[in-house]
Amino acid sequence: MLSHNLNGMCSDMNNDLPYSIPVLDVKSVSISMGHSALVSDVSFRLQQGERVCIIGSSGSGKSLTAKAIIGTLSVGLLLQGSIRINGADVVGLHPTRRPQHALASAIFQDSSTALNPLMPVGRQLALALKTGDNARLASLLDALQLSDIPQLLSRYPSELSGGQRQRICIALALLGNNRLLIADEPTTALDVISQQQVLQILGQGSTLSAPPALLFITHDIAVATQLCQRGIVMEKGRIVESGTMAQLLNAPEHPYTRKLVQAARAAEQTLLTHTREALAG
C-alpha cells in the first residue's frame, strides 16, 4: 500500500528530462574559508533512482557538500568546482535562482526548524502543493503512515512529535516533484521506532515509476546500510573510499572505513549481548 500510494503521488516528477543525464554530477568540488580547506576535490555522480550515502563523522565535510549541492552554503565560504543537477550548472546559485529542473528537495535533521512555527502544518503542505489537489495530499499523508489527519493538519509544528514532524518534512520534499532528494541526518534526532519508519518511507522511493535519486547524509554506516546501495566515505573533507555498501562492509580498504564498520559491529554485538541477558534473566 505504501509504495502504491507514493507511486501515485510522484509519477509526474520531471519526466521530460532524459535519463542518460546524471541527476547529480559533482566534479572536483572544494570548499574553503580563508586559507582553511573544508572540503577538497570531491567528485561523484547519482543516476535516476539511485540511493547513495555520504558517511562521515562530524567535521568530515559531508553536510557542507550537501549544502553546496542544495545551494545554501553560508556567506564567506568559497565554493569551487562543478555541480550539475539534471545537466544544469548550479554552482553558487541560491535555490531561488535555479530553474525548476535544477532544484533539489531536502530533508534535514532538525525538523522543528525546517517548518514554520507560526503556521499550521496543513497550511504549509497546501502551499507546497500549489495545485490545490486535496486528494493527492491525502494520499501522500496516508502513505506516510500519519493517523488522525484532519486533526494533525490543524496543529502547529511544536504540537507534533519528532517522528510526525519529520514525516511532514518528507511530505513537503516529495511534493516538490524534484528528481533529487537530499536527506541530511534525517533520523538522528528520532527514537528507534520513528527512525525505522522514516528509513522505510525513504526506501519506498525506489518503487516509483520515476524514482528520485537520494543522497543520504549520515554518520551511521549501520543506518546507511538499511537504505542505500552505494556509499561514499569522507574524512577531513576528502573522499577516502567509495563502493557498494556490501563492499564497504565486507572488504573496507581505508583505515577510517574499517573503524566505522568495526564500531557498527561492536554496537550490534553489545545490543545482542544485552538482549540475551535480558531474556535469560
C-alpha positions in Angstrom: 0.0 0.0 0.0 2.8 2.4 0.9 4.6 2.0 -2.4 1.4 2.2 -4.4 0.3 5.5 -2.8 3.8 7.1 -3.2 3.8 5.9 -6.9 0.6 7.8 -7.5 2.0 10.9 -5.8 5.2 11.3 -7.7 4.7 9.8 -11.2 4.9 13.3 -12.8 8.4 14.0 -11.4 10.1 15.9 -14.2 9.6 13.0 -16.6 10.5 15.1 -19.7 14.2 15.0 -18.8 16.5 12.4 -20.4 17.6 9.6 -18.1 21.0 9.5 -19.8 22.0 12.7 -18.0 23.0 12.1 -14.4 20.6 13.6 -11.9 23.6 14.8 -9.9 27.1 15.3 -11.2 29.7 16.7 -8.7 33.2 17.3 -10.1 36.3 18.5 -8.2 34.2 20.4 -5.6 36.3 22.2 -2.9 35.0 24.5 -0.1 37.2 26.8 1.9 37.1 29.6 4.4 40.1 31.9 4.0 43.2 29.7 3.9 41.4 26.7 5.5 40.3 23.9 3.2 37.0 22.4 4.5 36.2 20.1 1.5 38.8 19.1 -1.1 38.3 17.7 -4.6 35.0 15.8 -4.1 33.6 14.1 -7.2 30.7 11.6 -7.6 27.5 11.0 -9.6 24.0 9.9 -8.9 21.7 8.4 -11.5 17.9 8.3 -11.6 16.6 6.2 -8.7 20.0 5.6 -7.0 20.2 5.7 -3.2 23.7 6.8 -2.3 25.0 7.8 1.1 27.9 10.1 2.3 29.2 8.7 5.5 31.5 10.5 7.9 31.9 11.9 11.4 31.2 15.5 12.4 33.6 17.8 10.6 34.1 15.4 7.7 32.6 17.8 5.2 29.6 15.7 4.3 27.0 18.3 5.3 28.9 21.1 3.7 28.9 19.1 0.5 25.1 18.7 0.8 24.6 22.4 1.4 26.8 23.2 -1.7 24.5 21.0 -3.8 21.3 22.4 -2.3 22.6 26.0 -2.7 22.6 27.0 1.0 26.3 27.4 1.9 27.0 30.1 4.4 28.2 33.5 3.3 32.0 33.6 3.5 32.6 30.1 2.2 34.4 29.8 -1.2 33.0 27.1 -3.5 35.0 25.8 -6.4 34.4 23.0 -8.9 31.3 21.9 -10.8 27.9 20.9 -9.6 25.2 19.9 -12.2 21.7 18.9 -11.4 19.9 17.3 -14.4 22.6 18.9 -16.6 22.2 22.5 -15.3 25.3 24.1 -13.7 24.2 25.3 -10.2 27.5 26.3 -8.6 26.9 29.3 -6.4 23.2 29.6 -7.3 20.7 30.0 -4.4 17.7 27.8 -4.9 15.5 30.8 -5.8 17.8 31.5 -8.8 17.7 28.0 -10.2 15.4 26.6 -12.9 12.8 24.2 -11.7 14.5 21.1 -13.1 17.7 22.0 -11.2 16.2 22.1 -7.8 16.8 19.6 -5.1 14.3 18.7 -2.4 15.9 18.5 1.1 15.1 16.9 4.5 17.2 18.0 7.5 18.0 16.6 10.9 16.1 19.2 12.9 12.5 19.1 11.7 11.5 21.7 14.3 13.5 24.4 12.5 12.6 23.1 9.0 8.9 24.0 9.5 7.3 27.4 10.0 6.5 27.5 13.8 3.8 30.1 13.2 1.8 28.2 10.6 -0.3 25.0 11.0 1.3 22.2 9.1 -1.8 21.7 6.9 -1.3 25.2 5.6 2.4 24.6 4.9 1.5 21.5 2.9 -1.2 23.3 1.0 1.3 26.0 0.0 3.8 23.4 -1.2 1.1 21.5 -3.2 0.2 24.6 -5.2 -2.3 22.8 -7.4 -4.9 22.5 -4.6 -5.3 18.8 -5.2 -6.5 17.7 -1.8 -7.0 14.1 -2.8 -3.3 14.0 -3.8 -2.2 15.4 -0.4 -4.5 13.0 1.5 -3.0 10.1 -0.5 0.6 11.2 0.4 -0.2 11.6 4.1 -1.8 8.2 4.2 1.3 6.7 2.5 3.5 8.4 5.2 1.6 6.5 7.9 0.1 9.6 9.5 -3.1 9.0 11.5 -5.8 11.4 12.6 -5.0 13.5 9.5 -7.7 16.3 9.9 -6.6 16.9 13.5 -2.9 16.7 12.6 -3.2 19.3 9.8 -4.7 21.8 12.2 -1.7 21.6 14.6 1.4 23.7 14.7 4.9 22.0 14.4 5.5 22.4 18.2 2.4 20.2 18.8 3.7 17.3 16.9 6.2 14.5 17.9 9.6 14.4 16.3 8.6 11.5 14.1 5.4 13.3 12.9 7.4 16.4 12.1 10.0 14.5 10.1 7.3 12.8 8.1 5.7 16.1 7.3 9.1 17.3 6.1 9.3 14.2 3.9 5.8 15.1 2.5 7.0 18.6 1.7 10.1 17.3 0.0 8.0 14.8 -2.1 5.5 17.5 -3.1 8.4 19.3 -4.8 8.4 16.6 -7.5 12.2 17.0 -7.9 14.4 14.3 -9.3 17.0 14.8 -6.5 16.2 14.3 -2.8 18.9 15.1 -0.2 18.4 13.9 3.3 20.9 15.2 5.8 20.9 13.1 9.0 17.1 12.9 8.9 16.9 10.1 11.6 19.5 11.2 14.1 17.1 13.0 16.4 14.4 10.3 16.3 13.6 7.4 18.6 14.3 3.9 17.2 10.8 3.2 16.1 10.4 6.6 14.3 13.9 6.1 12.8 12.8 2.8 11.2 9.6 4.3 9.9 11.5 7.2 8.2 14.0 4.8 6.7 11.2 2.6 5.3 9.4 5.6 3.8 12.6 6.9 2.1 13.3 3.4 0.8 9.9 3.2 -0.9 11.2 5.8 -3.4 12.8 3.1 -5.4 9.4 1.7 -6.3 8.2 4.9 -8.0 7.7 5.0 -11.8 10.1 7.9 -11.8 12.1 7.5 -8.6 14.2 10.4 -7.3 17.9 10.0 -6.7 18.5 10.0 -3.0 21.7 11.4 -1.4 21.6 10.3 2.3 24.0 12.1 4.7 24.8 10.2 7.8 27.5 9.4 10.4 26.0 5.9 10.9 27.1 3.2 8.5 24.6 0.8 10.0 21.7 3.1 9.2 23.1 3.7 5.7 23.3 0.0 5.0 19.5 -0.3 5.6 18.7 2.2 2.9 21.5 2.8 0.4 23.0 0.9 -2.5 26.4 2.8 -2.6 28.4 4.6 -0.1 30.9 7.5 -0.1 33.1 7.7 2.9 34.5 11.2 3.8 37.2 12.1 6.3 38.7 15.5 6.9 37.0 17.0 3.9 38.1 14.3 1.4 36.6 11.1 -0.1 38.7 8.3 1.2 36.7 5.4 -0.2 33.5 4.6 -2.1 31.8 1.5 -3.3 28.7 -0.6 -2.8 27.5 -1.0 0.7 28.4 -4.7 0.6 32.0 -3.8 -0.4 32.4 -1.2 2.3 31.0 -3.6 5.0 32.8 -6.8 3.9 36.1 -5.5 2.4 36.8 -1.9 3.6 40.1 -0.7 2.3 40.7 2.6 4.1 41.5 2.6 7.9 38.8 5.1 8.6 36.2 2.9 6.8 37.4 -0.1 8.8 36.9 1.9 12.0 33.3 2.8 11.0 32.5 -0.8 10.3 34.1 -2.1 13.5 32.2 0.5 15.6 28.9 -0.5 14.0 29.6 -4.2 14.6 30.6 -3.6 18.2 27.4 -1.7 18.8 25.4 -4.5 17.2 27.1 -7.1 19.3 26.6 -5.1 22.5 22.8 -4.9 21.7 22.7 -8.7 21.1 24.5 -9.4 24.4 22.2 -7.2 26.4 19.1 -8.8 24.7 20.3 -12.3 25.6 21.0 -11.3 29.2 17.5 -9.8 29.5 15.9 -12.9 28.1 17.9 -15.1 30.3 17.3 -13.1 33.4 
